[in-house]
Amino acid sequence: MFTLDETAEKLSIPREALILLIELGRIRLTIQLDQPNNFLIVEENDIPIDMLESNEVLLDTINEFGSPAPQFLYIQTCRLKILSPNKRQSILTNSFETFEGSDVQLFQTGGLPAIQDCGKLDEAIVSARFSIEELERYKATQIHELFVFRDRPDYEPFQLPLKVEPAAEAMVDLGNRFYKEHGCVPTGPARFRKYMCQNHNQPWEVVDQPEGRRGEILIESKPISYESFNKRFKQYQENNGR
C-alpha cells in the first residue's frame, strides 16, 4: 500500500496531478481489509430491496450470492461526495467496488453489514492509501491523459468508432452523460452497465440479462455479451475505437 506522495512518485507525476486524477475518479482509493476471511461481498445487483428489513432474507441472500471478500476493495471520491453531504463528518459505508469495478456490499460472515470508516471527505485523499494493483490498472488504461487533466467543459471521454451503429451510439452518449454528471468516467464496465440500465429509455433501450440470460445485455435491440461489452467500454474511450 502506498501513501499519496509515494503514489505520485511511483507514477512519476506531481502530487497535484495525482490529486486531480483521484478527484476525477481515474484512480480509486483503496480499502484494505485486515482479515478478509471474516467478510463476504455481495454484488449490489443481487441484493433485493427488502433485504435489510428481514434477517431471514438477509441471510438467504448472503448464503446464495455471497463470495469471499478480497484483501482490497475500492471507492471513488465522487461516491464519497455523495455519501458525505457534511464534510465534517466521517464517511461510513459498506458499499465499495471490486478491482474489476463491480459494485458490492461488504458483510461480516455472520450477516451484519461491515461498515468501514473512510474518514472525513476533506481528509480522505490526503490520508488515502493505494494498492499496487490499482496503480498498474491505471497505467494500463492510457496514462497519456495526464497532460490534459480533463477539466475542459467540452471534454467528452467517449468517442464513436468508425463503424457506427445504435448500440455504440447509446454507449458513447450515456458514457459522456455519466462523465458530465459525476465528473469522472465509470471505473469499469460493471459500473457503466449498471448506470446504463438505470438510465434506460432516456432515450436508449437498455435491458440487462434480457429474459433471464445471464452474462448478456440488450442495447437498442442488439444482444451483447458482457465480454463484448467490456471490450467496447475500453474501445470507445478516447480515440481507441478510431
C-alpha positions in Angstrom: 0.0 0.0 0.0 1.3 3.4 -0.9 0.7 6.9 0.5 -0.3 9.8 -1.7 3.3 11.0 -2.0 4.6 7.5 -2.7 1.9 7.0 -5.3 2.9 10.3 -7.1 6.5 9.1 -7.1 5.5 5.7 -8.4 3.6 7.3 -11.3 6.3 10.0 -11.8 3.8 12.8 -11.7 3.4 15.9 -9.4 1.4 15.4 -6.2 -1.2 18.0 -7.5 -1.7 16.0 -10.7 -2.3 12.8 -8.7 -4.9 14.6 -6.6 -6.7 15.8 -9.7 -6.7 12.3 -11.2 -8.2 10.9 -7.9 -10.9 13.7 -7.9 -11.8 12.8 -11.5 -12.2 9.1 -10.5 -9.4 7.8 -12.6 -7.6 6.4 -9.6 -9.6 4.9 -6.8 -8.9 4.9 -3.0 -8.0 1.5 -1.7 -9.7 0.0 1.3 -7.6 -2.8 2.9 -9.3 -5.5 4.9 -7.0 -6.7 7.7 -8.8 -10.0 8.0 -10.7 -10.6 4.7 -11.6 -14.2 5.8 -14.1 -12.6 8.2 -16.0 -10.8 5.4 -18.2 -11.6 2.4 -19.2 -9.5 -0.5 -22.5 -9.5 -2.4 -22.9 -7.7 -5.8 -25.5 -4.9 -5.5 -27.4 -6.4 -8.5 -28.1 -9.5 -6.4 -29.4 -7.6 -3.3 -33.2 -7.4 -3.0 -34.8 -4.1 -1.9 -36.2 -5.7 1.3 -33.0 -7.5 2.3 -32.3 -5.3 5.3 -35.9 -5.4 6.5 -35.7 -9.1 7.2 -32.9 -11.0 8.9 -34.1 -14.2 7.1 -33.9 -12.5 3.7 -30.5 -11.1 4.6 -29.0 -14.4 5.5 -30.6 -16.2 2.5 -29.1 -13.5 0.1 -25.7 -13.8 1.7 -25.8 -17.6 1.6 -26.8 -17.6 -2.1 -24.8 -14.8 -3.5 -22.0 -14.1 -1.0 -18.4 -14.7 -2.0 -15.2 -14.4 -0.1 -14.0 -10.8 0.3 -10.7 -9.8 -1.4 -8.0 -8.1 0.6 -8.6 -4.9 -1.3 -11.7 -3.0 -2.1 -12.0 0.4 -3.8 -14.1 3.6 -3.8 -14.1 6.7 -6.0 -14.1 10.1 -4.5 -17.3 11.1 -6.4 -19.1 8.4 -4.4 -17.6 9.7 -1.2 -19.0 13.1 -2.0 -22.5 11.6 -2.4 -22.1 9.8 0.9 -20.9 12.9 2.8 -23.2 16.0 2.5 -21.5 17.2 5.7 -17.7 17.4 5.1 -17.1 17.5 8.9 -18.5 14.0 9.5 -16.7 10.7 8.9 -18.0 8.7 5.9 -19.4 5.4 7.0 -20.2 2.8 4.3 -20.2 -0.9 3.3 -20.6 -0.1 -0.4 -17.4 -0.5 -2.5 -16.1 -1.7 -5.8 -14.1 -4.7 -6.6 -10.9 -4.4 -8.6 -12.9 -5.2 -11.8 -15.3 -2.4 -11.0 -18.3 -4.4 -9.8 -20.5 -2.6 -7.1 -20.6 -4.7 -4.0 -21.7 -4.5 -0.4 -19.5 -5.8 2.4 -20.8 -8.1 5.2 -19.5 -9.9 8.1 -19.6 -13.7 7.8 -22.4 -13.6 10.4 -24.6 -11.4 8.2 -24.2 -7.9 9.6 -23.2 -5.1 7.2 -19.5 -4.5 7.7 -19.4 -0.7 7.9 -16.0 0.9 7.2 -14.9 4.4 8.3 -13.4 6.2 5.3 -12.7 9.4 7.3 -13.8 12.9 6.6 -14.2 14.0 3.0 -11.6 16.8 3.1 -9.1 14.4 4.6 -9.9 11.2 2.6 -7.5 11.9 -0.3 -4.6 13.2 1.8 -4.7 10.2 4.1 -5.6 7.6 1.4 -3.7 4.5 0.5 -3.3 2.9 -2.9 -2.6 -0.7 -3.9 0.0 -1.6 -6.5 -2.8 -3.3 -8.5 -4.8 -0.1 -8.7 -1.7 1.8 -10.0 -1.0 -0.9 -12.5 -4.6 -0.8 -13.6 -4.4 2.9 -14.2 -1.1 2.8 -16.0 -2.6 0.1 -18.3 -5.5 2.4 -19.3 -3.8 5.3 -21.1 -1.5 7.4 -18.8 -1.3 9.9 -21.7 -4.2 11.7 -20.3 -2.0 13.3 -17.6 -1.3 16.3 -19.8 -4.9 17.2 -20.3 -6.5 16.7 -16.8 -10.0 16.7 -18.2 -11.2 20.0 -16.8 -12.5 21.4 -20.1 -16.3 21.9 -20.2 -16.5 20.5 -23.7 -14.4 17.4 -22.9 -16.0 14.0 -23.8 -14.0 10.9 -22.9 -16.2 8.6 -25.0 -15.9 8.7 -28.8 -17.7 6.9 -31.6 -15.8 4.3 -33.5 -15.5 4.4 -37.3 -18.3 1.8 -37.6 -21.3 3.5 -36.0 -24.4 1.5 -35.0 -27.1 2.2 -32.5 -25.5 0.2 -29.6 -22.3 2.2 -30.0 -24.2 5.5 -30.1 -26.0 4.5 -26.9 -22.8 3.6 -25.0 -21.0 6.7 -26.1 -23.9 9.0 -25.3 -24.5 7.5 -21.9 -20.8 7.3 -21.1 -20.4 11.0 -21.7 -23.5 11.7 -19.7 -22.1 9.8 -16.8 -18.9 11.9 -17.0 -20.9 15.2 -17.0 -23.0 14.1 -14.0 -20.2 12.6 -11.9 -17.1 14.4 -13.1 -15.3 11.1 -13.8 -15.7 8.1 -16.1 -17.1 4.9 -14.8 -14.4 2.9 -13.1 -15.1 -0.3 -15.1 -17.7 -1.9 -17.4 -19.7 -3.3 -14.5 -20.4 0.2 -13.1 -21.1 1.6 -16.5 -23.5 -1.3 -17.3 -25.5 -0.6 -14.1 -25.6 3.2 -15.0 -26.9 2.4 -18.5 -29.7 0.2 -17.1 -30.7 2.9 -14.6 -31.0 5.4 -17.4 -32.7 3.2 -20.0 -35.3 4.8 -22.3 -33.5 8.2 -21.9 -33.7 7.8 -24.9 -31.9 4.4 -25.4 -33.3 0.9 -24.9 -31.1 -1.0 -22.4 -32.0 -4.3 -20.7 -29.6 -6.2 -18.5 -29.9 -10.0 -18.6 -32.9 -10.0 -21.0 -35.3 -12.8 -20.4 -33.0 -14.1 -17.7 -30.0 -14.6 -19.9 -27.1 -14.0 -17.5 -23.9 -12.5 -19.0 -25.8 -10.6 -21.6 -27.1 -7.0 -22.1 -29.6 -5.8 -24.7 -28.8 -2.3 -26.2 -31.1 -0.9 -28.8 -32.4 -4.4 -29.6 -28.9 -5.8 -30.0 -27.9 -8.6 -27.6 -24.3 -8.1 -26.5 -22.3 -10.4 -24.2 -20.6 -9.0 -21.2 -17.3 -9.9 -22.7 -18.1 -7.9 -25.8 -19.5 -5.0 -23.7 -16.3 -4.9 -21.7 -14.2 -4.6 -25.0 -16.5 -1.8 -26.3 -16.2 0.0 -23.0 -12.5 0.2 -23.4 -12.5 0.8 -27.1 -14.9 3.8 -27.1 -12.9 5.8 -24.5 -10.6 8.4 -26.0 -9.9 7.6 -29.7 -9.2 3.9 -29.2 -12.1 3.0 -31.5 -10.8 5.0 -34.4 
